[in-house]
């Protein structure tokens, strides 16, 4: 469960590269934006997928092109506050985390302000592949979802593994 939450978080972080930000940026200023997790597919079972809620996430470009993500996720009645840094690589659209044990590839969707992420964990005991869709607004867009489904299938994942997390302004754990 913890591995899945971290994977979701790190894939989301990879959504932005400094050149992809639709805002002006001064040299010394950091840019922070709000994004929404819209869909997730994974090659491992995720039993709580029908009850996952997420808050809008804050994604910030840091010095050197690294990216910071802040997000709260509610799964199985427990809130998880996540604050994670993803490291930029020399390859455009590619990031790593956890000392290179997770690789995240970022692809823009054909739908404006939407990105599709593919991540792979490299840990020997925790191999996981995941595809995620994020966007700048919380609304569902069929064009972006169609792109997402195409990537899910092209990466060898099953369409029945897709789940749509519930969007929440704030989260409180259920008892």
C-alpha positions as CSV (number, residue, x, y, z in Angstrom):
1,X,0.0,0.0,0.0
2,X,2.8,2.4,0.9
3,X,4.6,1.6,-2.3
4,X,1.5,2.3,-4.3
5,X,1.0,5.7,-2.6
6,X,4.6,6.6,-3.2
7,X,4.4,5.5,-6.8
8,X,1.3,7.6,-7.4
9,X,2.9,10.6,-5.8
10,X,6.2,10.4,-7.7
11,X,4.5,9.9,-11.0
12,X,2.5,13.1,-10.3
13,X,5.6,15.0,-9.6
14,X,6.9,14.3,-13.0
15,X,4.0,16.1,-14.6
16,X,5.9,19.3,-15.0
17,X,9.1,20.3,-16.5
18,X,10.2,24.0,-16.3
19,X,9.7,24.5,-20.0
20,X,6.2,23.0,-19.9
21,X,4.9,25.5,-17.3
22,X,2.3,27.8,-18.8
23,X,3.4,30.7,-16.5
24,X,6.1,33.3,-16.7
25,X,9.0,32.6,-14.3
26,X,11.7,34.9,-12.9
27,X,15.1,33.4,-12.4
28,X,14.9,33.4,-8.6
29,X,11.2,32.7,-8.2
30,X,9.8,29.2,-7.8
31,X,6.5,28.4,-9.5
32,X,3.8,26.5,-7.8
33,X,0.7,25.1,-9.5
34,X,-2.4,23.0,-8.8
35,X,-3.0,19.7,-10.6
36,X,-5.5,16.9,-10.3
37,X,-5.0,13.1,-10.5
38,X,-7.7,11.9,-12.9
39,X,-7.0,8.2,-13.5
40,X,-4.6,5.5,-12.4
41,X,-3.8,2.0,-13.8
42,X,-1.3,-0.4,-12.3
43,X,-0.1,-3.9,-12.9
44,X,-0.5,-4.9,-9.2
45,X,-3.8,-5.3,-7.4
46,X,-5.0,-2.3,-5.5
47,X,-7.9,-3.4,-3.2
48,X,-8.9,0.0,-2.0
49,X,-9.2,1.5,-5.5
50,X,-12.9,2.1,-5.2
51,X,-12.4,4.2,-2.0
52,X,-9.4,6.4,-2.9
53,X,-9.8,10.1,-2.5
54,X,-7.2,12.7,-3.3
55,X,-6.8,16.5,-2.8
56,X,-5.6,18.8,-5.5
57,X,-1.8,18.6,-5.6
58,X,0.7,21.4,-5.5
59,X,3.6,20.9,-7.9
60,X,6.6,23.2,-7.6
61,X,9.6,23.5,-9.9
62,X,12.7,23.8,-7.7
63,X,16.2,25.1,-8.6
64,X,17.9,22.9,-11.0
65,X,14.7,21.5,-12.5
66,X,13.8,19.1,-9.7
67,X,10.1,19.0,-8.8
68,X,8.4,18.9,-5.5
69,X,4.9,17.5,-5.0
70,X,2.5,18.0,-2.1
71,X,-0.6,15.9,-1.9
72,X,-3.0,14.2,0.5
73,X,-4.5,10.9,-0.3
74,X,-7.1,8.9,1.7
75,X,-7.0,5.1,1.2
76,X,-8.5,2.5,3.5
77,X,-9.6,5.2,5.9
78,X,-6.1,6.6,6.4
79,X,-4.8,10.0,5.3
80,X,-1.3,10.1,3.8
81,X,0.3,13.5,3.5
82,X,3.0,13.3,0.9
83,X,5.8,15.7,0.2
84,X,8.3,14.2,-2.3
85,X,11.1,15.5,-4.6
86,X,11.6,14.1,-8.0
87,X,15.1,14.5,-9.6
88,X,15.4,15.7,-13.2
89,X,17.6,13.7,-15.5
90,X,19.5,14.7,-18.6
91,X,16.8,13.1,-20.7
92,X,13.8,15.4,-21.3
93,X,10.6,14.1,-19.7
94,X,12.5,11.6,-17.5
95,X,12.8,11.8,-13.7
96,X,14.1,9.5,-11.0
97,X,13.4,9.1,-7.3
98,X,14.6,7.0,-4.4
99,X,18.2,6.9,-5.6
100,X,17.2,5.9,-9.1
101,X,14.9,3.0,-8.0
102,X,11.9,4.6,-9.6
103,X,11.9,6.0,-13.2
104,X,9.1,8.2,-14.4
105,X,8.4,9.1,-18.0
106,X,6.2,12.1,-18.9
107,X,4.1,12.4,-22.1
108,X,1.7,15.2,-22.9
109,X,-1.8,14.2,-23.8
110,X,-3.4,15.4,-27.0
111,X,-5.8,17.2,-24.6
112,X,-4.3,20.6,-23.5
113,X,-3.1,20.8,-19.9
114,X,-3.1,17.0,-19.4
115,X,-0.2,14.6,-19.0
116,X,0.2,10.9,-19.0
117,X,2.9,9.3,-16.8
118,X,4.4,5.9,-17.0
119,X,6.5,4.7,-14.0
120,X,8.5,1.6,-13.2
121,X,10.0,0.7,-9.8
122,X,13.4,-1.0,-9.9
123,X,13.4,-2.4,-6.4
124,X,13.9,-6.2,-6.5
125,X,11.0,-7.0,-4.2
126,X,8.6,-4.2,-5.2
127,X,8.4,-4.1,-9.0
128,X,5.4,-2.1,-10.1
129,X,4.4,-0.4,-13.4
130,X,1.8,2.3,-13.4
131,X,0.2,4.8,-15.7
132,X,-1.5,8.0,-14.5
133,X,-3.4,10.9,-16.0
134,X,-3.3,14.3,-14.5
135,X,-4.8,17.6,-15.6
136,X,-5.1,21.3,-14.6
137,X,-8.8,21.0,-13.8
138,X,-10.9,18.4,-11.9
139,X,-13.3,17.8,-14.8
140,X,-13.3,14.5,-16.7
141,X,-12.3,14.9,-20.3
142,X,-13.1,12.0,-22.7
143,X,-10.3,12.9,-25.1
144,X,-7.7,12.8,-22.3
145,X,-9.1,9.5,-20.9
146,X,-9.0,8.0,-24.4
147,X,-5.3,8.9,-24.7
148,X,-4.7,7.4,-21.2
149,X,-6.4,4.1,-22.1
150,X,-4.3,3.9,-25.3
151,X,-1.1,4.3,-23.2
152,X,-2.4,1.8,-20.6
153,X,-2.8,-0.9,-23.3
154,X,0.4,-0.1,-25.0
155,X,2.3,-0.6,-21.8
156,X,0.7,-4.0,-21.3
157,X,-1.7,-3.1,-18.5
158,X,-5.3,-4.1,-18.5
159,X,-8.1,-1.6,-18.9
160,X,-9.9,-3.2,-15.9
161,X,-7.1,-2.0,-13.7
162,X,-8.0,1.6,-14.2
163,X,-9.6,3.5,-11.4
164,X,-10.7,7.1,-11.0
165,X,-9.9,8.6,-7.6
166,X,-12.5,10.8,-6.0
167,X,-11.5,14.5,-5.9
168,X,-11.8,16.2,-2.5
169,X,-11.1,19.7,-1.4
170,X,-9.7,18.4,1.9
171,X,-9.5,15.0,3.5
172,X,-10.3,13.6,7.0
173,X,-9.7,10.0,7.9
174,X,-12.9,7.9,8.3
175,X,-13.3,5.9,11.5
